[in-house]
Amino acid sequence: MKEEKPSEEYILDKSTQMHDLAKRIFFENTLKEELIQKLEPEV
């Protein structure tokens, strides 16, 4: 039985979805004001 490989379009779509989710998690849950201040950004 031959296993079918996912299409390039499918892989790109899933990759984009994962990237969008990772960005949302980072900006909503990780990058908080307290962390920004600890990084001592230049103004």
mmCIF file of the N, C-alpha and C atoms, coordinates in Angstrom:
data_MODEL
# 
_entry.id   MODEL 
# 
loop_
_atom_site.group_PDB 
_atom_site.id 
_atom_site.type_symbol 
_atom_site.label_atom_id 
_atom_site.label_alt_id 
_atom_site.label_comp_id 
_atom_site.label_asym_id 
_atom_site.label_entity_id 
_atom_site.label_seq_id 
_atom_site.pdbx_PDB_ins_code 
_atom_site.Cartn_x 
_atom_site.Cartn_y 
_atom_site.Cartn_z 
_atom_site.occupancy 
_atom_site.B_iso_or_equiv 
_atom_site.pdbx_formal_charge 
_atom_site.auth_seq_id 
_atom_site.auth_comp_id 
_atom_site.auth_asym_id 
_atom_site.auth_atom_id 
_atom_site.pdbx_PDB_model_num 
ATOM 1   N N  . MET A 1 1  ? 0.840  -1.173 0.000  1.00 0.00 ? 1  MET A N  1 
ATOM 2   C CA . MET A 1 1  ? 0.000  0.000  0.000  1.00 0.00 ? 1  MET A CA 1 
ATOM 3   C C  . MET A 1 1  ? 0.893  1.246  0.000  1.00 0.00 ? 1  MET A C  1 
ATOM 4   N N  . LYS A 1 2  ? 0.720  2.094  -1.002 1.00 0.00 ? 2  LYS A N  1 
ATOM 5   C CA . LYS A 1 2  ? 1.538  3.287  -1.155 1.00 0.00 ? 2  LYS A CA 1 
ATOM 6   C C  . LYS A 1 2  ? 0.966  4.433  -0.322 1.00 0.00 ? 2  LYS A C  1 
ATOM 7   N N  . GLU A 1 3  ? 1.844  5.066  0.451  1.00 0.00 ? 3  GLU A N  1 
ATOM 8   C CA . GLU A 1 3  ? 1.432  6.186  1.282  1.00 0.00 ? 3  GLU A CA 1 
ATOM 9   C C  . GLU A 1 3  ? 1.544  7.483  0.485  1.00 0.00 ? 3  GLU A C  1 
ATOM 10  N N  . GLU A 1 4  ? 0.476  8.284  0.514  1.00 0.00 ? 4  GLU A N  1 
ATOM 11  C CA . GLU A 1 4  ? 0.494  9.544  -0.221 1.00 0.00 ? 4  GLU A CA 1 
ATOM 12  C C  . GLU A 1 4  ? 1.152  10.629 0.604  1.00 0.00 ? 4  GLU A C  1 
ATOM 13  N N  . LYS A 1 5  ? 1.978  11.434 -0.040 1.00 0.00 ? 5  LYS A N  1 
ATOM 14  C CA . LYS A 1 5  ? 2.622  12.564 0.623  1.00 0.00 ? 5  LYS A CA 1 
ATOM 15  C C  . LYS A 1 5  ? 1.690  13.764 0.550  1.00 0.00 ? 5  LYS A C  1 
ATOM 16  N N  . PRO A 1 6  ? 1.702  14.586 1.594  1.00 0.00 ? 6  PRO A N  1 
ATOM 17  C CA . PRO A 1 6  ? 0.874  15.797 1.548  1.00 0.00 ? 6  PRO A CA 1 
ATOM 18  C C  . PRO A 1 6  ? 1.373  16.750 0.466  1.00 0.00 ? 6  PRO A C  1 
ATOM 19  N N  . SER A 1 7  ? 0.465  17.495 -0.094 1.00 0.00 ? 7  SER A N  1 
ATOM 20  C CA . SER A 1 7  ? 0.838  18.430 -1.152 1.00 0.00 ? 7  SER A CA 1 
ATOM 21  C C  . SER A 1 7  ? 1.628  19.600 -0.583 1.00 0.00 ? 7  SER A C  1 
ATOM 22  N N  . GLU A 1 8  ? 2.354  20.267 -1.448 1.00 0.00 ? 8  GLU A N  1 
ATOM 23  C CA . GLU A 1 8  ? 3.121  21.442 -1.044 1.00 0.00 ? 8  GLU A CA 1 
ATOM 24  C C  . GLU A 1 8  ? 2.184  22.519 -0.504 1.00 0.00 ? 8  GLU A C  1 
ATOM 25  N N  . GLU A 1 9  ? 1.028  22.674 -1.134 1.00 0.00 ? 9  GLU A N  1 
ATOM 26  C CA . GLU A 1 9  ? 0.041  23.666 -0.694 1.00 0.00 ? 9  GLU A CA 1 
ATOM 27  C C  . GLU A 1 9  ? -0.452 23.355 0.719  1.00 0.00 ? 9  GLU A C  1 
ATOM 28  N N  . TYR A 1 10 ? -0.708 22.085 0.997  1.00 0.00 ? 10 TYR A N  1 
ATOM 29  C CA . TYR A 1 10 ? -1.162 21.665 2.324  1.00 0.00 ? 10 TYR A CA 1 
ATOM 30  C C  . TYR A 1 10 ? -0.093 21.965 3.375  1.00 0.00 ? 10 TYR A C  1 
ATOM 31  N N  . ILE A 1 11 ? 1.139  21.631 3.072  1.00 0.00 ? 11 ILE A N  1 
ATOM 32  C CA . ILE A 1 11 ? 2.242  21.870 4.006  1.00 0.00 ? 11 ILE A CA 1 
ATOM 33  C C  . ILE A 1 11 ? 2.416  23.363 4.246  1.00 0.00 ? 11 ILE A C  1 
ATOM 34  N N  . LEU A 1 12 ? 2.368  24.168 3.213  1.00 0.00 ? 12 LEU A N  1 
ATOM 35  C CA . LEU A 1 12 ? 2.499  25.617 3.356  1.00 0.00 ? 12 LEU A CA 1 
ATOM 36  C C  . LEU A 1 12 ? 1.364  26.175 4.210  1.00 0.00 ? 12 LEU A C  1 
ATOM 37  N N  . ASP A 1 13 ? 0.147  25.700 3.983  1.00 0.00 ? 13 ASP A N  1 
ATOM 38  C CA . ASP A 1 13 ? -1.000 26.159 4.753  1.00 0.00 ? 13 ASP A CA 1 
ATOM 39  C C  . ASP A 1 13 ? -0.836 25.819 6.230  1.00 0.00 ? 13 ASP A C  1 
ATOM 40  N N  . LYS A 1 14 ? -0.447 24.597 6.518  1.00 0.00 ? 14 LYS A N  1 
ATOM 41  C CA . LYS A 1 14 ? -0.264 24.178 7.916  1.00 0.00 ? 14 LYS A CA 1 
ATOM 42  C C  . LYS A 1 14 ? 0.879  24.950 8.563  1.00 0.00 ? 14 LYS A C  1 
ATOM 43  N N  . SER A 1 15 ? 1.940  25.180 7.823  1.00 0.00 ? 15 SER A N  1 
ATOM 44  C CA . SER A 1 15 ? 3.078  25.935 8.331  1.00 0.00 ? 15 SER A CA 1 
ATOM 45  C C  . SER A 1 15 ? 2.662  27.367 8.671  1.00 0.00 ? 15 SER A C  1 
ATOM 46  N N  . THR A 1 16 ? 1.877  27.967 7.812  1.00 0.00 ? 16 THR A N  1 
ATOM 47  C CA . THR A 1 16 ? 1.384  29.324 8.041  1.00 0.00 ? 16 THR A CA 1 
ATOM 48  C C  . THR A 1 16 ? 0.491  29.369 9.273  1.00 0.00 ? 16 THR A C  1 
ATOM 49  N N  . GLN A 1 17 ? -0.370 28.376 9.428  1.00 0.00 ? 17 GLN A N  1 
ATOM 50  C CA . GLN A 1 17 ? -1.241 28.313 10.603 1.00 0.00 ? 17 GLN A CA 1 
ATOM 51  C C  . GLN A 1 17 ? -0.415 28.192 11.878 1.00 0.00 ? 17 GLN A C  1 
ATOM 52  N N  . MET A 1 18 ? 0.611  27.354 11.864 1.00 0.00 ? 18 MET A N  1 
ATOM 53  C CA . MET A 1 18 ? 1.458  27.183 13.046 1.00 0.00 ? 18 MET A CA 1 
ATOM 54  C C  . MET A 1 18 ? 2.219  28.466 13.364 1.00 0.00 ? 18 MET A C  1 
ATOM 55  N N  . HIS A 1 19 ? 2.695  29.141 12.334 1.00 0.00 ? 19 HIS A N  1 
ATOM 56  C CA . HIS A 1 19 ? 3.420  30.398 12.536 1.00 0.00 ? 19 HIS A CA 1 
ATOM 57  C C  . HIS A 1 19 ? 2.507  31.457 13.140 1.00 0.00 ? 19 HIS A C  1 
ATOM 58  N N  . ASP A 1 20 ? 1.301  31.569 12.615 1.00 0.00 ? 20 ASP A N  1 
ATOM 59  C CA . ASP A 1 20 ? 0.337  32.544 13.137 1.00 0.00 ? 20 ASP A CA 1 
ATOM 60  C C  . ASP A 1 20 ? -0.001 32.257 14.594 1.00 0.00 ? 20 ASP A C  1 
ATOM 61  N N  . LEU A 1 21 ? -0.171 30.990 14.928 1.00 0.00 ? 21 LEU A N  1 
ATOM 62  C CA . LEU A 1 21 ? -0.466 30.616 16.310 1.00 0.00 ? 21 LEU A CA 1 
ATOM 63  C C  . LEU A 1 21 ? 0.711  30.939 17.224 1.00 0.00 ? 21 LEU A C  1 
ATOM 64  N N  . ALA A 1 22 ? 1.918  30.647 16.777 1.00 0.00 ? 22 ALA A N  1 
ATOM 65  C CA . ALA A 1 22 ? 3.109  30.941 17.578 1.00 0.00 ? 22 ALA A CA 1 
ATOM 66  C C  . ALA A 1 22 ? 3.236  32.445 17.825 1.00 0.00 ? 22 ALA A C  1 
ATOM 67  N N  . LYS A 1 23 ? 2.968  33.254 16.803 1.00 0.00 ? 23 LYS A N  1 
ATOM 68  C CA . LYS A 1 23 ? 3.018  34.713 16.973 1.00 0.00 ? 23 LYS A CA 1 
ATOM 69  C C  . LYS A 1 23 ? 1.980  35.168 17.986 1.00 0.00 ? 23 LYS A C  1 
ATOM 70  N N  . ARG A 1 24 ? 0.770  34.631 17.872 1.00 0.00 ? 24 ARG A N  1 
ATOM 71  C CA . ARG A 1 24 ? -0.299 35.033 18.785 1.00 0.00 ? 24 ARG A CA 1 
ATOM 72  C C  . ARG A 1 24 ? 0.052  34.656 20.225 1.00 0.00 ? 24 ARG A C  1 
ATOM 73  N N  . ILE A 1 25 ? 0.563  33.452 20.428 1.00 0.00 ? 25 ILE A N  1 
ATOM 74  C CA . ILE A 1 25 ? 0.965  33.026 21.771 1.00 0.00 ? 25 ILE A CA 1 
ATOM 75  C C  . ILE A 1 25 ? 2.049  33.944 22.304 1.00 0.00 ? 25 ILE A C  1 
ATOM 76  N N  . PHE A 1 26 ? 3.041  34.253 21.479 1.00 0.00 ? 26 PHE A N  1 
ATOM 77  C CA . PHE A 1 26 ? 4.135  35.104 21.916 1.00 0.00 ? 26 PHE A CA 1 
ATOM 78  C C  . PHE A 1 26 ? 3.642  36.485 22.309 1.00 0.00 ? 26 PHE A C  1 
ATOM 79  N N  . PHE A 1 27 ? 2.890  37.125 21.437 1.00 0.00 ? 27 PHE A N  1 
ATOM 80  C CA . PHE A 1 27 ? 2.482  38.502 21.696 1.00 0.00 ? 27 PHE A CA 1 
ATOM 81  C C  . PHE A 1 27 ? 1.386  38.624 22.749 1.00 0.00 ? 27 PHE A C  1 
ATOM 82  N N  . GLU A 1 28 ? 0.552  37.610 22.923 1.00 0.00 ? 28 GLU A N  1 
ATOM 83  C CA . GLU A 1 28 ? -0.525 37.697 23.905 1.00 0.00 ? 28 GLU A CA 1 
ATOM 84  C C  . GLU A 1 28 ? -0.118 37.163 25.272 1.00 0.00 ? 28 GLU A C  1 
ATOM 85  N N  . ASN A 1 29 ? 0.821  36.220 25.318 1.00 0.00 ? 29 ASN A N  1 
ATOM 86  C CA . ASN A 1 29 ? 1.117  35.558 26.585 1.00 0.00 ? 29 ASN A CA 1 
ATOM 87  C C  . ASN A 1 29 ? 2.549  35.742 27.074 1.00 0.00 ? 29 ASN A C  1 
ATOM 88  N N  . THR A 1 30 ? 3.466  35.990 26.188 1.00 0.00 ? 30 THR A N  1 
ATOM 89  C CA . THR A 1 30 ? 4.867  36.052 26.580 1.00 0.00 ? 30 THR A CA 1 
ATOM 90  C C  . THR A 1 30 ? 5.367  37.485 26.683 1.00 0.00 ? 30 THR A C  1 
ATOM 91  N N  . LEU A 1 31 ? 5.077  38.277 25.688 1.00 0.00 ? 31 LEU A N  1 
ATOM 92  C CA . LEU A 1 31 ? 5.603  39.634 25.636 1.00 0.00 ? 31 LEU A CA 1 
ATOM 93  C C  . LEU A 1 31 ? 4.699  40.572 26.444 1.00 0.00 ? 31 LEU A C  1 
ATOM 94  N N  . LYS A 1 32 ? 4.874  40.524 27.726 1.00 0.00 ? 32 LYS A N  1 
ATOM 95  C CA . LYS A 1 32 ? 4.097  41.375 28.635 1.00 0.00 ? 32 LYS A CA 1 
ATOM 96  C C  . LYS A 1 32 ? 4.904  42.628 28.960 1.00 0.00 ? 32 LYS A C  1 
ATOM 97  N N  . GLU A 1 33 ? 4.240  43.632 29.457 1.00 0.00 ? 33 GLU A N  1 
ATOM 98  C CA . GLU A 1 33 ? 4.887  44.907 29.784 1.00 0.00 ? 33 GLU A CA 1 
ATOM 99  C C  . GLU A 1 33 ? 6.058  44.708 30.746 1.00 0.00 ? 33 GLU A C  1 
ATOM 100 N N  . GLU A 1 34 ? 5.895  43.811 31.726 1.00 0.00 ? 34 GLU A N  1 
ATOM 101 C CA . GLU A 1 34 ? 6.974  43.564 32.688 1.00 0.00 ? 34 GLU A CA 1 
ATOM 102 C C  . GLU A 1 34 ? 8.234  43.055 31.987 1.00 0.00 ? 34 GLU A C  1 
ATOM 103 N N  . LEU A 1 35 ? 8.063  42.154 31.040 1.00 0.00 ? 35 LEU A N  1 
ATOM 104 C CA . LEU A 1 35 ? 9.203  41.619 30.308 1.00 0.00 ? 35 LEU A CA 1 
ATOM 105 C C  . LEU A 1 35 ? 9.854  42.690 29.452 1.00 0.00 ? 35 LEU A C  1 
ATOM 106 N N  . ILE A 1 36 ? 9.047  43.508 28.819 1.00 0.00 ? 36 ILE A N  1 
ATOM 107 C CA . ILE A 1 36 ? 9.589  44.588 27.989 1.00 0.00 ? 36 ILE A CA 1 
ATOM 108 C C  . ILE A 1 36 ? 10.454 45.514 28.840 1.00 0.00 ? 36 ILE A C  1 
ATOM 109 N N  . GLN A 1 37 ? 9.986  45.846 30.040 1.00 0.00 ? 37 GLN A N  1 
ATOM 110 C CA . GLN A 1 37 ? 10.754 46.725 30.912 1.00 0.00 ? 37 GLN A CA 1 
ATOM 111 C C  . GLN A 1 37 ? 12.045 46.057 31.391 1.00 0.00 ? 37 GLN A C  1 
ATOM 112 N N  . LYS A 1 38 ? 12.016 44.759 31.631 1.00 0.00 ? 38 LYS A N  1 
ATOM 113 C CA . LYS A 1 38 ? 13.210 44.027 32.054 1.00 0.00 ? 38 LYS A CA 1 
ATOM 114 C C  . LYS A 1 38 ? 14.262 44.024 30.938 1.00 0.00 ? 38 LYS A C  1 
ATOM 115 N N  . LEU A 1 39 ? 13.826 44.097 29.709 1.00 0.00 ? 39 LEU A N  1 
ATOM 116 C CA . LEU A 1 39 ? 14.753 44.098 28.577 1.00 0.00 ? 39 LEU A CA 1 
ATOM 117 C C  . LEU A 1 39 ? 15.409 45.461 28.387 1.00 0.00 ? 39 LEU A C  1 
ATOM 118 N N  . GLU A 1 40 ? 14.938 46.445 29.157 1.00 0.00 ? 40 GLU A N  1 
ATOM 119 C CA . GLU A 1 40 ? 15.467 47.806 29.124 1.00 0.00 ? 40 GLU A CA 1 
ATOM 120 C C  . GLU A 1 40 ? 15.570 48.352 27.699 1.00 0.00 ? 40 GLU A C  1 
ATOM 121 N N  . PRO A 1 41 ? 14.442 48.505 27.040 1.00 0.00 ? 41 PRO A N  1 
ATOM 122 C CA . PRO A 1 41 ? 14.479 49.025 25.666 1.00 0.00 ? 41 PRO A CA 1 
ATOM 123 C C  . PRO A 1 41 ? 14.935 50.477 25.617 1.00 0.00 ? 41 PRO A C  1 
ATOM 124 N N  . GLU A 1 42 ? 15.609 50.807 24.541 1.00 0.00 ? 42 GLU A N  1 
ATOM 125 C CA . GLU A 1 42 ? 16.000 52.207 24.347 1.00 0.00 ? 42 GLU A CA 1 
ATOM 126 C C  . GLU A 1 42 ? 14.804 52.952 23.802 1.00 0.00 ? 42 GLU A C  1 
ATOM 127 N N  . VAL A 1 43 ? 14.580 54.126 24.316 1.00 0.00 ? 43 VAL A N  1 
ATOM 128 C CA . VAL A 1 43 ? 13.411 54.905 23.900 1.00 0.00 ? 43 VAL A CA 1 
ATOM 129 C C  . VAL A 1 43 ? 13.831 55.986 22.941 1.00 0.00 ? 43 VAL A C  1 
# 
